[in-house]
Amino acid sequence: MAYQRGSLKKVRRKEGETWVLRYRVTSADGRRVEHIATVGLVRDFPKDRDAWREVDRLGLGVRINDTPAAGRVSFHFLAEHYLKADFGADAVRPKSANTIPIVEHYVRDYLIKRFGERIAEDIKPLEIQKWLKSLNETGGLAWTTIAKLRGLMHRIYKIGILHEHVAKNPVLYVETRSKSTYRAILITPAHTLAILKSLPSPLHYTLVLTCAATALRSSEILALRWADVHWHEGRIQISKRWAKGEDGETKTDVSDGYVPLHPVLAGHLRAWQRQTPHANETDFVFPSMRARGRKPLSSSVFVADHLRPAAKKAGVHIEDGQRFGLHNLRHSLSNWLVNKAKVEPKTVQGILRHAKIQTTLDLYTQEDSDETRAAQGEFLTAVGMSTTVN
C-alpha cells in the first residue's frame, strides 16, 4: 500500500465542531474502507495548517500508515462484525426490537468510541479494566451499565474468535461490579385504592387496576386487544408487547403466556368495554383517545400527568427525579404476595412470568421490616427472653 497522508474534514459533534483525519485501511475481508481519527476542536485549531500541525504532533501520519499484519483487525471492524453477525438472520440468539438500538448505542458510543482505532488483539485486559472503572469514578456511570459494557465487549471478542478474526479474548480477565443499588418504590393496597380514587377517568382507573392486579409490564398492557381477554377461561393472553410504535415479541419466551383474570377484575374490564368507543375484538383495551384508538395511550404521558400526581396525593413518597411508573405496580404486587399474603414464590413467579425464580425473589421482593421484626421476636421468645421490656 502506498503512503497516505489522509484528508482533514470538519464534523459536528456534541462537544463542538471537530477536525477529523480521514484515511483508508484494508479490512479483514480485503476491502478498502474509510476510517477517521479525531484531531481536535475547530475552535482550538481554527485553520487547516493548525490542524495539520496537531496531526503531526499526535503522530497520526505514522499511525495511519502502520498497516497491521494480515488478520490483525481493528476493534472497530470487530465490533461492527459482531453487530451484523449477532443480530442478523443467522443469529443463534435473536434480539428484540427494543434491545437492538440499545446495544448499538453501547457498542458505537462507548466501545468503538474508546477502542475503535486500536488493533483488537493489542488491547490489554488491565487497560479495559481501568477504563471501565473510570466510567464510574469520573463519568458517573452506574456499575450495572458498566457490567453490560463489559459483557458486550466480551461477546464482541467471542464472536470474533468464532469467525476467526481474532485468537484471544482480553475481556476474560476483566472484572466489574454488577449489583444494582436500585430499590423500587413499593405501594400498599391502601395506596393503590387511594390512587384509583384520584383517577376519575374510567380509562385510567381500569388501566391502573388491571396493571396492579396482573403485574403486567407497561409494554404488555399497552399491547392488549379485547381479543386477548378470555372471559370464559378466566385469563388474559400475553403474546406481544408495544415497542417503537408497533407490536413486538414479548421480552422473553416465558413472558409469552397467560395471567389470571379474577371475576372482580373481569367485572371492571367489562364495565370499561361498555364505555369505550373502541370495543371491537381487534381494538386496544387501553387506547389513545387523541389517536382515535389507532394506537394505545402513551405510558410516559399517563405516568407524568396522572399516575405520579395521584401517587403523591395518596401519600407515596416520591422524590424529584426518582423513578416511578406502572412498573412499580408490578414490584408492589410481587412483594405483597410473598411477604404479606404468604403466597408460594413459585406461584408468584408464574404470575410475573419470570424465567428464574431467583429474579422474583431478588429483584421483585424486598425485605419486609414487620415480618423480619416478628421473626426476630419469635427467636427471642424461643431463647426465653421476655417480649416486654421494663
C-alpha positions as a Python dict, from the first residue, in 0.01 Angstrom:
ca = {
    (1, 'M'): (0, 0, 0),
    (2, 'A'): (134, 345, -94),
    (3, 'Y'): (198, 604, 175),
    (4, 'Q'): (-116, 804, 252),
    (5, 'R'): (-143, 1145, 412),
    (6, 'G'): (-518, 1136, 470),
    (7, 'S'): (-753, 1432, 447),
    (8, 'L'): (-899, 1668, 702),
    (9, 'K'): (-1270, 1721, 748),
    (10, 'K'): (-1488, 1919, 988),
    (11, 'V'): (-1770, 1725, 1157),
    (12, 'R'): (-2038, 1841, 1401),
    (13, 'R'): (-2033, 1675, 1742),
    (14, 'K'): (-2193, 1743, 2079),
    (15, 'E'): (-1874, 1898, 2213),
    (16, 'G'): (-1847, 2130, 1910),
    (17, 'E'): (-1724, 2133, 1552),
    (18, 'T'): (-1432, 1890, 1530),
    (19, 'W'): (-1144, 1817, 1293),
    (20, 'V'): (-1110, 1452, 1190),
    (21, 'L'): (-847, 1287, 973),
    (22, 'R'): (-990, 1057, 708),
    (23, 'Y'): (-783, 763, 587),
    (24, 'R'): (-829, 415, 442),
    (25, 'V'): (-746, 72, 579),
    (26, 'T'): (-777, -279, 444),
    (27, 'S'): (-1041, -477, 631),
    (28, 'A'): (-1015, -847, 712),
    (29, 'D'): (-1219, -933, 403),
    (30, 'G'): (-983, -739, 174),
    (31, 'R'): (-1199, -430, 118),
    (32, 'R'): (-1064, -77, 146),
    (33, 'V'): (-1275, 110, 399),
    (34, 'E'): (-1259, 463, 531),
    (35, 'H'): (-1168, 529, 894),
    (36, 'I'): (-1140, 853, 1084),
    (37, 'A'): (-917, 972, 1367),
    (38, 'T'): (-1013, 1265, 1588),
    (39, 'V'): (-769, 1556, 1570),
    (40, 'G'): (-927, 1826, 1788),
    (41, 'L'): (-1188, 2101, 1812),
    (42, 'V'): (-1202, 2362, 1539),
    (43, 'R'): (-1210, 2638, 1798),
    (44, 'D'): (-867, 2518, 1920),
    (45, 'F'): (-727, 2477, 1568),
    (46, 'P'): (-912, 2733, 1354),
    (47, 'K'): (-705, 2694, 1034),
    (48, 'D'): (-612, 2391, 824),
    (49, 'R'): (-243, 2436, 893),
    (50, 'D'): (-310, 2438, 1269),
    (51, 'A'): (-497, 2110, 1239),
    (52, 'W'): (-217, 1953, 1030),
    (53, 'R'): (38, 2053, 1295),
    (54, 'E'): (-177, 1873, 1553),
    (55, 'V'): (-191, 1569, 1323),
    (56, 'D'): (191, 1565, 1322),
    (57, 'R'): (212, 1621, 1697),
    (58, 'L'): (-22, 1328, 1764),
    (59, 'G'): (176, 1107, 1529),
    (60, 'L'): (-135, 1027, 1325),
    (61, 'G'): (56, 1032, 997),
    (62, 'V'): (270, 742, 1117),
    (63, 'R'): (-20, 558, 1276),
    (64, 'I'): (-245, 555, 969),
    (65, 'N'): (40, 408, 762),
    (66, 'D'): (129, 145, 1020),
    (67, 'T'): (-59, -130, 835),
    (68, 'P'): (-134, -430, 1057),
    (69, 'A'): (-39, -778, 952),
    (70, 'A'): (-300, -993, 781),
    (71, 'G'): (-574, -1094, 1020),
    (72, 'R'): (-491, -820, 1275),
    (73, 'V'): (-820, -636, 1257),
    (74, 'S'): (-920, -317, 1432),
    (75, 'F'): (-1163, -322, 1721),
    (76, 'H'): (-1394, -107, 1507),
    (77, 'F'): (-1412, -384, 1247),
    (78, 'L'): (-1460, -649, 1516),
    (79, 'A'): (-1745, -458, 1682),
    (80, 'E'): (-1928, -386, 1356),
    (81, 'H'): (-1886, -751, 1257),
    (82, 'Y'): (-2045, -851, 1588),
    (83, 'L'): (-2346, -627, 1524),
    (84, 'K'): (-2401, -791, 1187),
    (85, 'A'): (-2331, -1149, 1295),
    (86, 'D'): (-2517, -1148, 1625),
    (87, 'F'): (-2824, -950, 1514),
    (88, 'G'): (-2884, -1071, 1160),
    (89, 'A'): (-3095, -1356, 1024),
    (90, 'D'): (-2829, -1614, 1115),
    (91, 'A'): (-2811, -1510, 1482),
    (92, 'V'): (-2842, -1803, 1721),
    (93, 'R'): (-2999, -1579, 1985),
    (94, 'P'): (-3241, -1335, 1814),
    (95, 'K'): (-3273, -992, 1978),
    (96, 'S'): (-3593, -796, 2037),
    (97, 'A'): (-3671, -467, 1861),
    (98, 'N'): (-3608, -284, 2190),
    (99, 'T'): (-3270, -447, 2250),
    (100, 'I'): (-3107, -372, 1914),
    (101, 'P'): (-3088, 12, 1937),
    (102, 'I'): (-2968, -8, 2299),
    (103, 'V'): (-2686, -247, 2210),
    (104, 'E'): (-2589, -39, 1906),
    (105, 'H'): (-2574, 269, 2131),
    (106, 'Y'): (-2345, 96, 2383),
    (107, 'V'): (-2120, -54, 2114),
    (108, 'R'): (-2081, 257, 1899),
    (109, 'D'): (-2100, 539, 2155),
    (110, 'Y'): (-1884, 372, 2421),
    (111, 'L'): (-1677, 77, 2297),
    (112, 'I'): (-1595, 188, 1942),
    (113, 'K'): (-1550, 548, 2053),
    (114, 'R'): (-1285, 433, 2304),
    (115, 'F'): (-1113, 143, 2127),
    (116, 'G'): (-1225, 168, 1763),
    (117, 'E'): (-890, 269, 1612),
    (118, 'R'): (-691, 10, 1806),
    (119, 'I'): (-583, -331, 1680),
    (120, 'A'): (-822, -565, 1860),
    (121, 'E'): (-556, -812, 1974),
    (122, 'D'): (-332, -535, 2112),
    (123, 'I'): (-587, -416, 2370),
    (124, 'K'): (-479, -528, 2718),
    (125, 'P'): (-708, -654, 2998),
    (126, 'L'): (-576, -402, 3253),
    (127, 'E'): (-636, -118, 3008),
    (128, 'I'): (-1000, -227, 2970),
    (129, 'Q'): (-1049, -261, 3345),
    (130, 'K'): (-904, 83, 3419),
    (131, 'W'): (-1130, 240, 3156),
    (132, 'L'): (-1441, 69, 3293),
    (133, 'K'): (-1354, 184, 3644),
    (134, 'S'): (-1306, 541, 3521),
    (135, 'L'): (-1654, 537, 3369),
    (136, 'N'): (-1790, 504, 3722),
    (137, 'E'): (-1545, 726, 3908),
    (138, 'T'): (-1526, 1019, 3666),
    (139, 'G'): (-1814, 951, 3428),
    (140, 'G'): (-2075, 872, 3692),
    (141, 'L'): (-2195, 562, 3507),
    (142, 'A'): (-2372, 301, 3718),
    (143, 'W'): (-2190, -27, 3772),
    (144, 'T'): (-2484, -219, 3627),
    (145, 'T'): (-2438, -30, 3299),
    (146, 'I'): (-2061, -81, 3311),
    (147, 'A'): (-2119, -455, 3360),
    (148, 'K'): (-2331, -452, 3042),
    (149, 'L'): (-2046, -281, 2854),
    (150, 'R'): (-1805, -548, 2974),
    (151, 'G'): (-2049, -820, 2869),
    (152, 'L'): (-2087, -669, 2523),
    (153, 'M'): (-1712, -635, 2477),
    (154, 'H'): (-1669, -996, 2586),
    (155, 'R'): (-1932, -1101, 2330),
    (156, 'I'): (-1764, -898, 2054),
    (157, 'Y'): (-1439, -1089, 2104),
    (158, 'K'): (-1623, -1420, 2140),
    (159, 'I'): (-1793, -1374, 1802),
    (160, 'G'): (-1461, -1257, 1659),
    (161, 'I'): (-1294, -1580, 1774),
    (162, 'L'): (-1582, -1786, 1635),
    (163, 'H'): (-1535, -1626, 1292),
    (164, 'E'): (-1153, -1645, 1319),
    (165, 'H'): (-1088, -1271, 1313),
    (166, 'V'): (-901, -1280, 1646),
    (167, 'A'): (-742, -1555, 1854),
    (168, 'K'): (-784, -1429, 2210),
    (169, 'N'): (-1033, -1251, 2435),
    (170, 'P'): (-874, -999, 2676),
    (171, 'V'): (-1209, -932, 2848),
    (172, 'L'): (-1196, -1277, 3012),
    (173, 'Y'): (-968, -1133, 3281),
    (174, 'V'): (-1160, -809, 3339),
    (175, 'E'): (-1375, -768, 3650),
    (176, 'T'): (-1662, -526, 3725),
    (177, 'R'): (-1930, -485, 3986),
    (178, 'S'): (-2282, -573, 3877),
    (179, 'K'): (-2503, -539, 4185),
    (180, 'S'): (-2773, -277, 4136),
    (181, 'T'): (-2845, -23, 4409),
    (182, 'Y'): (-3191, 38, 4266),
    (183, 'R'): (-3483, -26, 4502),
    (184, 'A'): (-3829, 15, 4358),
    (185, 'I'): (-4082, 229, 4542),
    (186, 'L'): (-4343, -11, 4676),
    (187, 'I'): (-4705, 82, 4732),
    (188, 'T'): (-4954, -89, 4959),
    (189, 'P'): (-5307, -199, 4865),
    (190, 'A'): (-5430, 107, 5060),
    (191, 'H'): (-5211, 330, 4842),
    (192, 'T'): (-5347, 159, 4531),
    (193, 'L'): (-5706, 224, 4639),
    (194, 'A'): (-5627, 591, 4710),
    (195, 'I'): (-5462, 624, 4367),
    (196, 'L'): (-5766, 471, 4199),
    (197, 'K'): (-5996, 717, 4376),
    (198, 'S'): (-5785, 1002, 4237),
    (199, 'L'): (-5832, 886, 3877),
    (200, 'P'): (-6177, 999, 3757),
    (201, 'S'): (-6124, 872, 3402),
    (202, 'P'): (-6256, 514, 3365),
    (203, 'L'): (-5975, 451, 3114),
    (204, 'H'): (-5705, 544, 3365),
    (205, 'Y'): (-5887, 375, 3655),
    (206, 'T'): (-5915, 43, 3472),
    (207, 'L'): (-5557, 63, 3343),
    (208, 'V'): (-5411, 104, 3693),
    (209, 'L'): (-5639, -161, 3844),
    (210, 'T'): (-5551, -413, 3572),
    (211, 'C'): (-5179, -340, 3598),
    (212, 'A'): (-5185, -363, 3979),
    (213, 'A'): (-5375, -694, 3979),
    (214, 'T'): (-5190, -869, 3696),
    (215, 'A'): (-4835, -728, 3729),
    (216, 'L'): (-4819, -686, 3353),
    (217, 'R'): (-4526, -490, 3216),
    (218, 'S'): (-4613, -150, 3073),
    (219, 'S'): (-4536, -260, 2717),
    (220, 'E'): (-4751, -572, 2760),
    (221, 'I'): (-5058, -399, 2897),
    (222, 'L'): (-5044, -136, 2620),
    (223, 'A'): (-5040, -410, 2354),
    (224, 'L'): (-5359, -577, 2484),
    (225, 'R'): (-5655, -608, 2248),
    (226, 'W'): (-6000, -717, 2358),
    (227, 'A'): (-5945, -1050, 2179),
    (228, 'D'): (-5668, -1122, 2432),
    (229, 'V'): (-5917, -1121, 2721),
    (230, 'H'): (-6053, -1476, 2750),
    (231, 'W'): (-6357, -1411, 2966),
    (232, 'H'): (-6483, -1769, 2996),
    (233, 'E'): (-6138, -1912, 3065),
    (234, 'G'): (-6064, -1656, 3337),
    (235, 'R'): (-5730, -1547, 3193),
    (236, 'I'): (-5561, -1285, 2973),
    (237, 'Q'): (-5328, -1388, 2693),
    (238, 'I'): (-4990, -1214, 2664),
    (239, 'S'): (-4835, -1273, 2322),
    (240, 'K'): (-4679, -939, 2230),
    (241, 'R'): (-4565, -603, 2362),
    (242, 'W'): (-4592, -250, 2229),
    (243, 'A'): (-4247, -125, 2129),
    (244, 'K'): (-4133, 153, 1895),
    (245, 'G'): (-4490, 226, 1788),
    (246, 'E'): (-4574, -128, 1683),
    (247, 'D'): (-4633, -479, 1812),
    (248, 'G'): (-4319, -670, 1901),
    (249, 'E'): (-4222, -1001, 2056),
    (250, 'T'): (-4254, -1049, 2430),
    (251, 'K'): (-3949, -977, 2644),
    (252, 'T'): (-3869, -1348, 2689),
    (253, 'D'): (-4014, -1680, 2579),
    (254, 'V'): (-4154, -1729, 2930),
    (255, 'S'): (-4331, -1392, 2908),
    (256, 'D'): (-4542, -1532, 2624),
    (257, 'G'): (-4830, -1689, 2815),
    (258, 'Y'): (-5129, -1604, 3033),
    (259, 'V'): (-5210, -1411, 3351),
    (260, 'P'): (-5515, -1483, 3569),
    (261, 'L'): (-5840, -1288, 3532),
    (262, 'H'): (-6035, -1287, 3860),
    (263, 'P'): (-6414, -1227, 3832),
    (264, 'V'): (-6375, -894, 4018),
    (265, 'L'): (-6118, -768, 3768),
    (266, 'A'): (-6324, -911, 3482),
    (267, 'G'): (-6624, -710, 3604),
    (268, 'H'): (-6427, -385, 3588),
    (269, 'L'): (-6291, -468, 3243),
    (270, 'R'): (-6645, -548, 3122),
    (271, 'A'): (-6767, -214, 3257),
    (272, 'W'): (-6486, -34, 3073),
    (273, 'Q'): (-6561, -223, 2750),
    (274, 'R'): (-6920, -97, 2762),
    (275, 'Q'): (-6795, 264, 2789),
    (276, 'T'): (-6503, 274, 2547),
    (277, 'P'): (-6570, 377, 2185),
    (278, 'H'): (-6314, 112, 2083),
    (279, 'A'): (-6469, -216, 2197),
    (280, 'N'): (-6413, -441, 1895),
    (281, 'E'): (-6206, -757, 1932),
    (282, 'T'): (-5912, -603, 1744),
    (283, 'D'): (-5921, -269, 1933),
    (284, 'F'): (-5675, -174, 2205),
    (285, 'V'): (-5807, -227, 2558),
    (286, 'F'): (-5640, 97, 2666),
    (287, 'P'): (-5645, 317, 2354),
    (288, 'S'): (-5520, 667, 2290),
    (289, 'M'): (-5831, 880, 2253),
    (290, 'R'): (-5624, 1151, 2086),
    (291, 'A'): (-5515, 900, 1819),
    (292, 'R'): (-5876, 777, 1793),
    (293, 'G'): (-5780, 429, 1904),
    (294, 'R'): (-5523, 370, 1629),
    (295, 'K'): (-5261, 312, 1896),
    (296, 'P'): (-5254, 267, 2276),
    (297, 'L'): (-5219, 558, 2515),
    (298, 'S'): (-4873, 688, 2594),
    (299, 'S'): (-4739, 531, 2911),
    (300, 'S'): (-4489, 811, 2980),
    (301, 'V'): (-4752, 1084, 2939),
    (302, 'F'): (-5001, 897, 3158),
    (303, 'V'): (-4743, 846, 3432),
    (304, 'A'): (-4628, 1209, 3430),
    (305, 'D'): (-4973, 1367, 3408),
    (306, 'H'): (-5182, 1128, 3616),
    (307, 'L'): (-5012, 838, 3797),
    (308, 'R'): (-4729, 1023, 3975),
    (309, 'P'): (-4955, 1309, 4095),
    (310, 'A'): (-5215, 1055, 4215),
    (311, 'A'): (-4949, 853, 4396),
    (312, 'K'): (-4809, 1160, 4572),
    (313, 'K'): (-5161, 1262, 4671),
    (314, 'A'): (-5210, 911, 4814),
    (315, 'G'): (-4907, 956, 5040),
    (316, 'V'): (-4645, 771, 4836),
    (317, 'H'): (-4306, 934, 4896),
    (318, 'I'): (-4151, 1006, 4555),
    (319, 'E'): (-3850, 1237, 4538),
    (320, 'D'): (-3785, 1459, 4238),
    (321, 'G'): (-3611, 1256, 3970),
    (322, 'Q'): (-3691, 925, 4137),
    (323, 'R'): (-3823, 652, 3910),
    (324, 'F'): (-4191, 572, 3949),
    (325, 'G'): (-4435, 433, 3697),
    (326, 'L'): (-4654, 139, 3605),
    (327, 'H'): (-4364, -99, 3669),
    (328, 'N'): (-4382, -12, 4040),
    (329, 'L'): (-4724, -176, 4047),
    (330, 'R'): (-4557, -497, 3926),
    (331, 'H'): (-4294, -480, 4201),
    (332, 'S'): (-4558, -400, 4461),
    (333, 'L'): (-4781, -695, 4378),
    (334, 'S'): (-4486, -936, 4390),
    (335, 'N'): (-4371, -800, 4725),
    (336, 'W'): (-4720, -809, 4879),
    (337, 'L'): (-4794, -1162, 4759),
    (338, 'V'): (-4471, -1304, 4904),
    (339, 'N'): (-4438, -1104, 5226),
    (340, 'K'): (-4797, -1035, 5328),
    (341, 'A'): (-5020, -1292, 5160),
    (342, 'K'): (-4757, -1567, 5204),
    (343, 'V'): (-4815, -1695, 4852),
    (344, 'E'): (-4565, -1957, 4739),
    (345, 'P'): (-4280, -1786, 4548),
    (346, 'K'): (-4324, -2037, 4266),
    (347, 'T'): (-4682, -1916, 4219),
    (348, 'V'): (-4566, -1554, 4218),
    (349, 'Q'): (-4300, -1644, 3962),
    (350, 'G'): (-4578, -1780, 3742),
    (351, 'I'): (-4783, -1460, 3774),
    (352, 'L'): (-4484, -1243, 3687),
    (353, 'R'): (-4374, -1491, 3417),
    (354, 'H'): (-4009, -1489, 3520),
    (355, 'A'): (-3777, -1749, 3369),
    (356, 'K'): (-3593, -1786, 3701),
    (357, 'I'): (-3744, -1779, 4050),
    (358, 'Q'): (-3431, -1600, 4174),
    (359, 'T'): (-3536, -1295, 3970),
    (360, 'T'): (-3869, -1291, 4154),
    (361, 'L'): (-3703, -1319, 4495),
    (362, 'D'): (-3402, -1092, 4437),
    (363, 'L'): (-3540, -807, 4225),
    (364, 'Y'): (-3915, -808, 4283),
    (365, 'T'): (-3941, -891, 4652),
    (366, 'Q'): (-3796, -661, 4915),
    (367, 'E'): (-3740, -736, 5279),
    (368, 'D'): (-4046, -659, 5493),
    (369, 'S'): (-3948, -489, 5822),
    (370, 'D'): (-4266, -601, 6003),
    (371, 'E'): (-4206, -961, 5905),
    (372, 'T'): (-3836, -959, 5996),
    (373, 'R'): (-3914, -789, 6329),
    (374, 'A'): (-4177, -1052, 6408),
    (375, 'A'): (-3933, -1330, 6316),
    (376, 'Q'): (-3671, -1181, 6545),
    (377, 'G'): (-3929, -1171, 6824),
    (378, 'E'): (-4006, -1539, 6776),
    (379, 'F'): (-3637, -1619, 6812),
    (380, 'L'): (-3606, -1413, 7131),
    (381, 'T'): (-3912, -1588, 7273),
    (382, 'A'): (-3760, -1926, 7187),
    (383, 'V'): (-3441, -1822, 7367),
    (384, 'G'): (-3652, -1746, 7673),
    (385, 'M'): (-3638, -1367, 7663),
    (386, 'S'): (-3936, -1168, 7780),
    (387, 'T'): (-4118, -986, 7497),
    (388, 'T'): (-4178, -689, 7725),
    (389, 'V'): (-3906, -450, 7839),
    (390, 'N'): (-3929, -274, 8177),
}
